[in-house]
Amino acid sequence: MRNLILICSLFLLTFGAKASDRKNEGVKENSTFSLILKKPGNQSKEFPIVINESGKFLATKEIPVQVEVQFEVGDEYTDILVNINAEEQVYFNFSSKIHFSDIEFEPSQVLMPGYWYRKNLRSPDNAPSIRESTDWLVREDRLSTPLTSVFDPKSKKGYSLLRLDGIETLSLTTHDAGEVVLSGENDLGALGFGKSGNETYLEFAFPYAERPYTYIRKLTLAEPITTFAKLEAGEIRQLKYRVQKHHKNDFSDFVADVWEHSFEEMKPSVLENQKFTDHEIKSTLTSFFKSSYVDFEELKGFSGVHLETATCTSTGILEVGFIGRVLLNAFNALEFGEANQDAELVEMANAVFDSYNSNGFNSSGLIREVIDFEKKTETDVFSIRRQSEGIYALLLYLKYEKKQGRQHKELEDKIKNLFDRLMTLQFADGSFPRKFDKDLKVIDETGGSSPSIVLPLTMAYHYFKDKQYLETARKVAIYQEEAIINPSDYFSSTLDADCEDKEASLYAATAMYYLAQVTKGKEKLHYTNLAKKAAYFTLSWYYTWDVPFAQGQMLGDIGLKSRGWGNVSVENNHIDVFIFEFDEVLDWLAEETNQSEFSAFAEVIRSSMREQLLPHPGNMMGIGKVGYYPEVVQHTAWDYGKNGKGFYNDIFAPGWTVASIWELLIIGRTSGFFKK
């Protein structure tokens, strides 16, 4: 397909000039435009057009479209207003590239929130990255804010391009590649970036297009797509974008500034008209505990992984950490059961802990992470993350039990022995390997998961009053600061992906929060500042807006609002409710830094996640059983294996989602643990 290039007449004067001659020019002078018109059943055509001084396009051929672009210039921003007026029925796609001659591409770092960080070089082949192409244009609903941006670390400045007009409707399409005519009303566009010479450009398009590839499922890049919207005679389409200039010291500060800019412009609000109290939500979630409880004699737990969404039938798999969170669910069931005189929950929870105390540790002293009792298989690859999450739940349990006057000396000894073993894995730089075998032979030395062990280490320091745990955590903090937070390199904390991901930054921020709970003075302030830097990256994954769904896409039909939900990773391009105690971290940061936007957005997250997709009688949200909170919420043109946008994958893991929502509803669990 050939694109029609619409070029500002002022830009024509300098198009062939050196980059140094264009340094002081604005967005208008450095913008190029493309208009593509399509007659259904035929390939699209181009019509040469230029722009006049007033911003109106002048056609060298007569075409049935009038286009006007106006530029409103402020101190550090330029607003771009586009009016597309049809004189007769047309099908069109309009796009613009804004060239930044003062941003060299090679050292530059790109941010498309929730989708692209730096150059996505941590991502593998067949996932979006700079290795696949230097130029990318993607649907806006892939982005946690409809924004694309670039930062130059040498000149310490960057630019962002934000869509400002409303994005409320989406049209279903019959094809996901090639030239596609949209079937109805559609507000969804596209944003992207690319390389021109060694300069960088940011791009917008309407309606949406994706190139050079569209990302349709995990590690699957597909053919590009260009969509065409219909305008009837006399109908006008208006678009608005803002180009913002940012002056920051490094990429971390740039990400923070872009998030602050996004929060200010998007103004995500708390979801009103909540139907349930926190207690009612927990009561509903207990249906998961009671329905998923399984007894395999040697071990007991909750079947919460690899279930069919349609039936939620239990499987033979027990998983301690992510994605099953068996022990954390057991603790939540125990605490709630005793507080509400639910003997069934209490009996189940105690049975789970007793079984893991007796049979939940292997001969090497490690927690048995994943066991399939039906297939009679058990993982022989262990992870610092699952071990840490298991210890985290066990220490919550021990602290609670001690408060009730109940002691578990044998379990305490097993945890201390486990720590003794795990701490031998710590490398000289303070990091821990991602994966290892039962003999502690390192399988994956990647350090991205290291922050996960800081949580139980600081808890163990407080519980056992043993300073070695704090010293080990401090060494991890040094590694975090030098290898993760300062270089803004948050990756591979998820267990099933090797890429930039939300959980890496979430754990990094949370780890520093835990260290701040057990330290004082300058050290505490240092951890607080590091937590803040990491938290901005975490926040960048969470949606500040509501993506549109088409009628017939279930999530839209039931009214899902995506604001407050988090995208997962570059590899796994869906939203979920992974939050756990991060809302507590945000509230704490708001208090420590006097920045109210942290707690304000925490409230958005709480209001959006707590009950929107909670399966309850009469409103099952497409899930087979009450209380089985869904995951793999497919909000864009991507599927995890089945169903695609507007639906869930056919297999899910409610074990972790129930645990996450439960912790979201508990205010002050972490700070409360560290009180005497």
C-alpha positions, 0 to 999 in steps of 0.5 A, a space after each residue: 500500500 502507498 501512503 499519501 503524504 501531507 506535508 506542511 508548506 513551512 516544512 517543505 522549506 526545511 525538509 532537506 536541511 540538516 538536523 542542526 538547522 531545525 533545532 528551534 522549530 516547533 511541532 508544526 514545522 516537524 510534522 508530516 501527515 498521511 491520509 489514506 482513502 479506501 473504496 470497499 472492495 478496492 485497494 486504498 488510494 493516495 491523493 497528493 495534498 499540502 497544508 496552507 498557512 491556516 492549517 487547511 489541506 489543499 488537494 492537488 486532486 479533487 477529493 471528497 474530504 476537507 482536513 484542517 489541522 491547528 496547532 495551539 502552542 503553550 510554554 512546554 506543550 503543543 496541542 494538535 487539533 484535527 478536523 476531518 470533514 467528509 463532503 460525501 461518504 468516505 472510508 479513511 485512515 489519517 496519521 501523523 509523524 512528529 519528528 524530533 531532530 533533537 532526539 537521536 534514536 540510538 541512545 533514546 529510551 522509549 516509553 509506551 506505558 504498560 507495553 514498551 520500556 526503553 527498547 524492550 530488549 529484555 523481551 524474547 524474539 517474537 515479542 514486541 522489541 527493537 530487534 524486530 523493528 525500529 518503527 512501531 504503531 500499536 492500538 491505544 488499548 494496549 497502553 495503560 495511558 493512550 500515550 507514546 513518548 521518548 527520552 534522550 538521556 544525553 540531553 536530559 529531555 524528552 517528549 510525550 504524545 497523548 491522545 486527549 479526545 474521548 475514546 469510548 466506542 469500538 467497532 468489531 472487525 471481521 479480520 485482524 490483518 490487512 486493510 479492514 473496513 470498520 463495521 460501526 462507530 469507533 473511537 480507538 486509534 493508534 500510537 507509536 514511534 520510530 526512527 528517521 535517519 538517526 532522529 526519532 519520531 512519535 506517531 498517531 493514527 486514526 482509526 487504529 493501525 498496527 505495523 510492522 506487526 500486530 501482537 495476537 498472542 504470546 510470542 506470536 507476531 502477525 501481519 500488520 493491519 490498517 483500519 478505515 472509518 466511515 464518514 457520511 457526507 457532512 460528518 466531521 471527525 475531530 481528534 486532539 493530541 498533546 505534545 508535551 516536553 519533559 526535562 528530566 535527569 534520567 529515564 526513571 525521572 522521565 517515567 515519573 514525570 510522564 505518569 504525573 502528566 498522565 494522571 493530571 490529564 486523564 483524571 482517573 476517578 474512583 468508581 462510584 456506586 459500589 454494591 458490596 462492603 469489604 466484608 461482603 466481598 470477603 464473604 463471597 470469596 470464601 466460596 472459593 475456599 470452600 469449593 476449591 478445598 482438596 484433601 490429598 492426604 499428605 497435603 491439603 489445600 485449595 485447587 486454584 490453578 489451571 482451572 476451566 473458567 466455564 466449570 471451575 472444576 478442581 484439579 490435582 495441582 497444589 501450588 504454594 506461591 504464584 500462581 496458586 498461593 495456597 498458604 496465603 489463602 489458608 491464612 486468609 481463611 483462618 483469620 476470617 474464619 475465626 473472626 466470623 465464627 466460621 468453623 468450616 473455614 477454620 478447620 480447612 485452614 488449620 488442616 492446610 497448615 498442619 499438612 504443610 508443616 508435616 509434609 510440605 518441605 522436601 528432604 532438602 528443606 525447601 518448600 514443595 512448590 508445585 505438585 500434581 497429585 493426579 499426574 503424580 508429578 512434582 517440580 524439581 525446579 525451585 524459584 526464589 519467588 515461590 519460596 519467598 511467597 510461601 515463607 511470607 504466608 507462613 510468617 503471617 500465620 506464625 505471628 497470628 498464632 503467637 498472638 492467639 497464644 498458640 506456638 508452632 516450634 517445629 514450623 519455626 525451626 523449618 523456616 529458619 532452616 529454609 532461610 539458612 539454605 536460601 541465604 547460601 544462594 545469595 551472590 556477592 552482588 546481593 542478588 538471588 538466582 531466579 531458579 535452582 534445584 533441590 541441591 541449590 544448584 543454580 539453574 537461572 542466575 537472573 536477579 530480577 526476582 531478588 526483591 521478592 525475598 526481601 519481604 520474608 527476610 524483613 519479616 523474619 528479622 522482626 519475628 525471630 529478632 535475628 539481625 542476619 536476616 536484615 543484613 541479607 535483605 540490606 545486601 539485596 537492597 544494594 543490588 536492587 538499587 544498583 542493578 534494577 532501580 537506578 538503571 530502570 531495568 525491571 524485568 522477569 519477576 513473573 515466572 512464565 515470562 522473560 521480559 519487562 513486567 509489572 511485577 518486577 517493579 511492584 516487588 522492587 517498590 514493596 521490598 523497599 517499603 518493607 525495609 523502611 518498616 524496620 529501619 530508621 533515619 537516613 537509611 529509612 529515608 533512602 529506602 523510601 526514595 527508592 520505593 518511590 522511584 520503583 513505584 512510578 514504574 509500577 504505576 505506569 502499568 496501571 490503566 488511567 482510562 477505560 478502554 472501549 469494548 464492542 457490543 458482543 464482547 462480554 467484558 464490555 457488555 457487563 460494563 468493565 471499566 479498566 481504570 485501576 487495572 494493571 497490564 501484565 508484561 510485554 509478553 502477556 498483553 492482558 490486564 489483571 488484579 495483581 496488587 496484593 499490598 501495593 495499595 498500602 505501599 501507595 498510601 504510605 508513599 503519599 504520607 511519607 512524600 506528601 504526594 496525594 496522587 499516590 493515595 488517590 490512585 490507590 483508591 481508584 485501584 481499590 474501587 475498580 478491582 474489588 468487585 467489578 468482576 466478582 462472580 456472585 449469585 445472579 451475576 457470574 461474570 462469565 465464571 463457573 462458580 461464585 467467588 472464583 475471581 477471574 484472571 487473564 482479562 483480555 482487554 485488547 486484540 490479544 489472547 492468551 490462547 482462547 477467546 480474545 478481546 472482551 473475554 477471558 482465556 478458557 483456563 485460569 488461576 483464581 488461587 492468586 486472584 482471590 489472594 490479591 483481592 483479599 489483601 487489597 481489602 486489608 488496610 495495614 496488614 504489612 505495617 501491622 505485622 511490624 508492630 510489637 
